[in-house]
Amino acid sequence: MIDLNTLLMFAKVVEANSFSEAARRLRMPVSTLSRRIAEMEDQLGVRLLERSTRTLRLTDIGADVFEQARRSAELNDAVESIVSSSTSEVTGALRLSCPPNMSDTLVVPLVQAFQAQFPAVKVQIFVTQRTVDHIVEGIDLAFRYGQLKDSALVGRKILRYRHQLVASPDYLAGAGLPQHPSDLARHRLLTFSFGSLERRWTFVRPAGSEQFTLSFSPHLAMNDYAGLASALLSAGGIGDLPPIVRPELLRDGQLVEVMPEWHLPCHDLTLVYTSNRNASHPVRLFKEFVIETTPGLFPHLPV
């Protein structure tokens, strides 16, 4: 009889397409994993994997065995999930990644609310502007702007919103209120940028289906929306902000929306994770928690 654990190990190797990566996920020596798979092949009397120095390839019978192994792994996950859900305490660890602009207003409140329900779950948050490698860096879930391009990952859209053009009342009192996007050329403009000094804003006026594109060299550009918010507060000029960055500034009137009838494009905020079916119970719980809870944190987003 084939050992179920070895069958699950075989599924891991195929999913990772690597003995070393599968061994890392399983937290066991590569030599032990390789030996267990070889013993299973000897027991079956067939070759399941064709090995080379760089790649693994399933044999025809190996592909059939993998389908059964995959189903066994899914069943194993389901059973573990039932058992975990029935216990009084969920334990484990989460490694999250997010851009710096949303750590304080979105990610930290979500984590704190989650840990209030599951206090034994430990969380690490990796704040970075770059796109992380989920496998290499051990990231369970990542918050990302925009569309998902990596086919090895799965994305769930959790928010959709448009940036707003904002300024402080003091700045507008002195510089005047623009009525049309072309008027912005006479103002100090602040915007998010990674490097290029040439920026472009495209506005749409939904009421009349009009569109206007403004190309400009910003008075201040930086790759941190929280910093831009501080500059805008100090009457630094007019700039665009996502509504999930310092939302209290608009709510309290410290910043006001400029030309609200002209809209900047909408953006998606996505929760990204690997397609691995063997995610831990805390990861599955937090993923569902984020999907259900996030819209309630920002109930009136501009779109």
C-alpha positions as CSV (number, residue, x, y, z in Angstrom):
1,M,0.0,0.0,0.0
2,I,1.3,3.5,-0.9
3,D,1.9,5.7,2.0
4,L,-0.4,8.8,1.9
5,N,2.3,11.1,3.2
6,T,4.6,10.1,0.3
7,L,1.8,10.7,-2.2
8,L,1.4,14.2,-0.8
9,M,5.1,14.7,-1.0
10,F,5.0,13.7,-4.7
11,A,2.2,16.2,-5.3
12,K,4.3,18.9,-3.7
13,V,7.3,18.1,-5.9
14,V,5.2,18.3,-9.1
15,E,3.5,21.6,-8.0
16,A,6.9,23.2,-7.2
17,N,8.6,21.6,-10.2
18,S,11.6,21.2,-8.0
19,F,12.8,18.8,-5.3
20,S,14.6,21.6,-3.5
21,E,11.6,24.0,-3.5
22,A,9.3,21.2,-2.4
23,A,11.7,20.2,0.4
24,R,11.7,23.9,1.6
25,R,7.9,24.0,1.7
26,L,7.8,20.7,3.5
27,R,10.6,21.7,5.8
28,M,12.6,18.5,5.2
29,P,15.9,17.6,3.7
30,V,16.1,17.3,-0.1
31,S,17.8,13.9,0.2
32,T,15.0,12.6,2.4
33,L,12.3,13.8,-0.1
34,S,14.2,12.3,-3.1
35,R,14.6,9.0,-1.3
36,R,10.9,8.8,-0.4
37,I,9.8,9.5,-4.0
38,A,12.3,6.9,-5.3
39,E,11.0,4.3,-2.8
40,M,7.5,5.0,-4.0
41,E,8.6,4.5,-7.7
42,D,10.3,1.2,-6.7
43,Q,7.2,0.0,-4.9
44,L,5.0,0.8,-7.9
45,G,7.6,-0.6,-10.3
46,V,7.3,2.5,-12.6
47,R,9.0,5.8,-13.3
48,L,6.9,8.7,-12.3
49,L,9.3,11.6,-13.0
50,E,12.0,12.1,-15.6
51,R,14.8,14.1,-13.8
52,S,17.4,16.3,-15.4
53,T,19.8,18.8,-13.8
54,R,17.3,21.7,-14.3
55,T,13.8,20.3,-14.8
56,L,11.4,17.6,-13.9
57,R,9.0,16.0,-16.3
58,L,6.1,13.8,-15.5
59,T,5.8,10.5,-17.3
60,D,2.4,9.5,-18.7
61,I,1.7,7.3,-15.7
62,G,3.2,9.9,-13.4
63,A,0.6,12.4,-14.7
64,D,-2.2,10.0,-13.8
65,V,-0.7,9.4,-10.4
66,F,-0.3,13.1,-9.8
67,E,-4.0,13.7,-10.5
68,Q,-4.8,11.2,-7.7
69,A,-2.1,12.8,-5.4
70,R,-3.6,16.2,-6.1
71,R,-7.1,15.0,-5.1
72,S,-5.6,13.4,-2.0
73,A,-3.9,16.6,-1.1
74,E,-7.2,18.6,-1.5
75,L,-9.0,16.0,0.7
76,N,-6.2,16.3,3.3
77,D,-6.5,20.1,3.3
78,A,-10.3,19.9,3.7
79,V,-10.0,17.5,6.6
80,E,-7.3,19.7,8.3
81,S,-9.5,22.8,7.8
82,I,-12.5,21.1,9.4
83,V,-10.3,20.0,12.4
84,S,-8.7,23.4,12.7
85,S,-12.0,25.2,12.5
86,S,-13.4,23.0,15.3
87,T,-10.6,23.8,17.7
88,S,-10.8,26.8,20.0
89,E,-7.6,28.4,19.0
90,V,-6.1,29.0,15.5
91,T,-2.3,29.2,15.6
92,G,0.4,29.8,13.1
93,A,2.1,32.7,11.2
94,L,1.4,35.0,8.4
95,R,3.8,36.9,6.2
96,L,2.2,39.8,4.4
97,S,3.5,42.4,1.9
98,C,2.1,45.8,1.0
99,P,3.2,49.2,-0.4
100,P,4.1,51.8,2.2
101,N,1.2,54.1,1.4
102,M,-1.5,51.7,2.8
103,S,0.2,50.2,5.8
104,D,-1.3,52.5,8.4
105,T,-4.8,53.0,7.0
106,L,-5.5,49.6,5.6
107,V,-3.2,46.7,6.5
108,V,-2.5,47.4,10.1
109,P,-6.2,47.9,11.0
110,L,-7.0,44.6,9.2
111,V,-4.3,42.8,11.0
112,Q,-5.3,44.2,14.4
113,A,-8.9,43.2,13.8
114,F,-7.9,39.7,12.7
115,Q,-5.6,39.2,15.7
116,A,-8.4,40.3,18.0
117,Q,-10.3,37.2,16.7
118,F,-7.3,34.9,16.5
119,P,-4.7,36.2,19.0
120,A,-2.4,33.2,18.7
121,V,-1.7,34.0,15.0
122,K,1.6,35.9,14.6
123,V,2.0,38.3,11.7
124,Q,5.0,39.8,9.8
125,I,4.3,42.7,7.4
126,F,6.9,43.5,4.8
127,V,6.5,47.1,3.6
128,T,8.0,47.7,0.2
129,Q,7.3,49.5,-3.1
130,R,8.7,46.7,-5.2
131,T,6.8,43.5,-6.4
132,V,7.9,40.7,-4.1
133,D,8.7,37.1,-5.0
134,H,6.1,35.1,-3.1
135,I,8.1,31.8,-3.2
136,V,11.6,33.1,-2.6
137,E,10.6,35.6,0.1
138,G,8.0,33.4,1.7
139,I,5.2,35.8,1.3
140,D,1.7,34.4,2.0
141,L,-0.4,37.3,0.8
142,A,0.4,40.6,-0.8
143,F,-1.6,43.8,-1.4
144,R,-0.9,45.2,-4.9
145,Y,-2.1,48.1,-7.0
146,G,-3.3,47.4,-10.6
147,Q,-3.7,44.3,-12.7
148,L,-2.0,41.0,-12.0
149,K,0.4,39.9,-14.7
150,D,2.1,36.9,-13.1
151,S,0.2,33.8,-14.2
152,A,1.6,31.8,-11.3
153,L,-0.3,34.0,-8.9
154,V,-4.0,34.5,-8.1
155,G,-5.5,37.9,-7.5
156,R,-8.8,38.9,-5.8
157,K,-9.9,42.5,-6.3
158,I,-10.8,44.0,-2.9
159,L,-11.3,47.7,-3.7
160,R,-11.8,49.9,-6.7
161,Y,-11.4,53.7,-6.5
162,R,-10.2,56.8,-8.4
163,H,-7.6,59.1,-7.2
164,Q,-8.8,62.6,-6.2
165,L,-7.2,65.9,-7.0
166,V,-6.9,67.8,-3.7
167,A,-5.4,70.8,-2.1
168,S,-5.6,72.7,1.2
169,P,-8.1,75.5,1.7
170,D,-5.2,77.9,2.5
171,Y,-3.5,77.1,-0.8
172,L,-6.7,77.6,-2.8
173,A,-7.5,80.8,-1.0
174,G,-4.2,82.3,-2.2
175,A,-3.8,80.7,-5.6
176,G,-7.4,80.5,-6.7
177,L,-9.6,77.6,-7.6
178,P,-9.1,76.0,-11.1
179,Q,-12.2,75.5,-13.1
180,H,-10.8,73.4,-16.0
181,P,-7.8,71.0,-16.1
182,S,-6.0,73.4,-18.4
183,D,-6.0,75.9,-15.5
184,L,-3.7,73.6,-13.5
185,A,-0.7,74.7,-15.6
186,R,-0.7,77.9,-13.6
187,H,-0.5,76.0,-10.2
188,R,2.1,74.2,-8.2
189,L,1.5,70.6,-8.9
190,L,2.5,67.6,-6.7
191,T,2.4,64.0,-7.7
192,F,3.6,60.5,-7.1
193,S,6.6,59.5,-9.3
194,F,9.4,56.9,-9.3
195,G,11.8,59.0,-11.3
196,S,10.6,60.7,-14.4
197,L,10.0,64.5,-14.0
198,E,7.5,64.5,-16.8
199,R,4.0,63.5,-15.6
200,R,0.6,63.2,-17.2
201,W,-2.9,63.4,-15.8
202,T,-5.9,62.3,-17.9
203,F,-9.2,63.7,-16.8
204,V,-12.7,62.6,-17.8
205,R,-15.8,64.6,-17.3
206,P,-18.6,62.0,-17.0
207,A,-21.4,64.5,-17.2
208,G,-20.4,65.5,-20.7
209,S,-18.1,62.6,-21.8
210,E,-15.2,65.1,-22.2
211,Q,-11.6,64.2,-21.8
212,F,-8.5,66.3,-21.2
213,T,-4.8,65.2,-20.8
214,L,-2.4,67.5,-19.0
215,S,1.3,66.9,-19.4
216,F,3.4,68.8,-16.8
217,S,6.7,68.9,-14.8
218,P,5.6,68.7,-11.1
219,H,6.7,71.2,-8.5
220,L,7.2,68.2,-6.2
221,A,7.4,64.5,-7.1
222,M,8.0,61.7,-4.7
223,N,7.3,57.9,-4.5
224,D,5.3,58.1,-1.2
225,Y,1.7,59.3,-1.0
226,A,1.9,59.8,2.7
227,G,4.7,62.3,2.2
228,L,2.7,64.0,-0.6
229,A,-0.3,64.3,1.8
230,S,1.9,66.2,4.3
231,A,3.2,68.5,1.5
232,L,-0.4,69.2,0.4
233,L,-1.4,70.0,4.0
234,S,1.2,72.7,4.3
235,A,-0.3,74.5,1.3
236,G,2.3,73.1,-1.1
237,G,0.0,73.0,-4.1
238,I,-2.5,70.7,-5.8
239,G,-1.9,67.0,-6.1
240,D,-3.5,63.6,-6.5
241,L,-4.1,61.2,-3.6
242,P,-5.7,57.8,-3.4
243,P,-8.7,57.9,-1.0
244,I,-7.3,55.2,1.1
245,V,-4.3,57.4,2.1
246,R,-5.1,59.6,5.1
247,P,-8.8,59.6,4.4
248,E,-9.5,61.7,7.5
249,L,-7.9,64.7,5.7
250,L,-10.8,65.1,3.3
251,R,-13.3,64.0,5.9
252,D,-12.2,66.7,8.3
253,G,-11.8,69.4,5.6
254,Q,-8.1,69.8,6.0
255,L,-7.9,69.0,2.3
256,V,-10.7,69.6,-0.3
257,E,-11.3,68.0,-3.7
258,V,-10.4,70.2,-6.6
259,M,-12.7,70.1,-9.7
260,P,-14.7,67.1,-8.5
261,E,-16.6,67.1,-11.8
262,W,-13.4,66.0,-13.6
263,H,-12.3,62.5,-12.7
264,L,-8.9,60.8,-12.8
265,P,-8.8,57.1,-13.8
266,C,-9.9,54.3,-11.4
267,H,-7.5,51.8,-9.9
268,D,-7.9,48.3,-8.4
269,L,-6.4,47.1,-5.2
270,T,-5.8,43.4,-5.3
271,L,-5.0,40.7,-2.8
272,V,-2.4,38.4,-4.4
273,Y,-1.3,34.9,-3.4
274,T,0.1,31.7,-4.9
275,S,-2.2,29.2,-6.4
276,N,-0.9,26.6,-3.9
277,R,-3.9,24.6,-2.6
278,N,-2.0,23.7,0.6
279,A,-2.1,27.1,2.2
280,S,-2.1,27.1,6.0
281,H,-5.3,27.6,7.9
282,P,-4.3,31.1,9.1
283,V,-3.6,32.1,5.5
284,R,-7.0,30.9,4.3
285,L,-8.8,32.6,7.2
286,F,-7.0,35.9,6.7
287,K,-7.6,35.9,3.0
288,E,-11.4,35.5,3.5
289,F,-11.3,38.0,6.4
290,V,-9.7,40.7,4.1
291,I,-12.2,40.1,1.3
292,E,-15.1,40.4,3.6
293,T,-13.8,43.2,5.8
294,T,-12.0,45.7,3.6
295,P,-15.0,47.2,1.8
296,G,-16.4,48.1,5.2
297,L,-13.3,50.1,6.1
298,F,-13.8,52.4,3.1
299,P,-17.6,52.4,2.5
300,H,-17.8,55.6,0.3
301,L,-14.9,55.4,-2.1
302,P,-15.0,57.7,-5.2
303,V,-15.3,55.8,-8.5
